[in-house]
Amino acid sequence: MKIAYVEWGAFGSGDMRAAFLEEGHSLALFLFSAAYEKRGHDVETEGRLRAFLHIEAPDLVFSLNYFPVVSRVCQQEGVRYLSWTYDCPCYLLYSVTIKNPCNVAYVFDKELYREFQQAGIRTVRYLPLAANTSRLDCLGADAAGKSPFSYEISFVGSLYIEKYDYFSKIEPRLSDYAKGYVEALIGAQLKVQGYNFVQDMLKPIVEELYQACPVEPEPDGMESREYFYEQYVINRRITAMERISLLEACAQYRPLDLFTQVKELTMPNIQNHGEVEYYGEMPRVFKQSKVNLNISLRGIKSGIPLRAYDIMGAGGFLLSNFQADFLDYFIPGEDFVFYESKEDLLQKVGYYLAHEEEREAIARNGHDKVAAAHTYRHRVKEMLNL
């Protein structure tokens, strides 16, 4: 099968392209520019893509994340468009183009999938994320096939206090009532895992949030104002507070290594190494850490984040917050471990640091289960069989 592959530098793109080729398909790369961020009509990109399809005549078009501009052209040209969204949030999914019959738009979050199904949108389907264990197995091992531990506890990811911190820009413009309302909402949500109620509670202050930071849905958008302020403002602030609180708690009694975008950030007993490169450096961190933390972005409703697959696929020990989709594929305490609260996290960090054989057995099980059923090649087969 010939696949027109939309290349824009996504995480996992190299692994995805390799999986298509290993499954015997051919690829024609369509290079996407910064225009991928636009949801409205992009005449230049539409023209380039249309000409590309006429020349290459692919059987289908594929992209990591969903792009309305691609769907629009594929619908006009009568070509099937497959996408697989790994970002959260991904507001482009709420374009009216998502209903185009040419689409098969995969999302990794089962609850998000159900929302689209309940709205009668059948072009959205559920497909969990993956890891390339063949590539990961070749990284960072010594002659004996083992990775020496360099870190006790590590966390790789954003703290949402850098370019994504929209909350700090909006908060000073709110009334005392709205500030208090948001603070109470954040405090309540921080106490609840596995269910996000922020969007449902924003109606009393959404107009004031709009006045503080006006955001208009694009002409073809179906999302509400509440969706934007929940996903891009409040959920990110909740995630920032949660991640910093949990990291500081872990670091109070054991050294913690942090790999994040803000290199100048300092916290007691935390070594901040700055950002790490995705393909080569990040897997080595996972392999060389006794405990790898996953603290999911609060906008992910039930899905297993890419970070969790990357950790398990690299053979690292995963200690994660609870996400319901884990239970469909992995066994807690056997393939990975989840925590229910800050106190539970600290107890489990201490326990698994002290029980090396049990910790390493869980890491092996998680890796082997990913290798057996959750690689990019498995996902390619699932997509194309459908």
Disulfide bonds with the S-S distance in Angstrom:
none
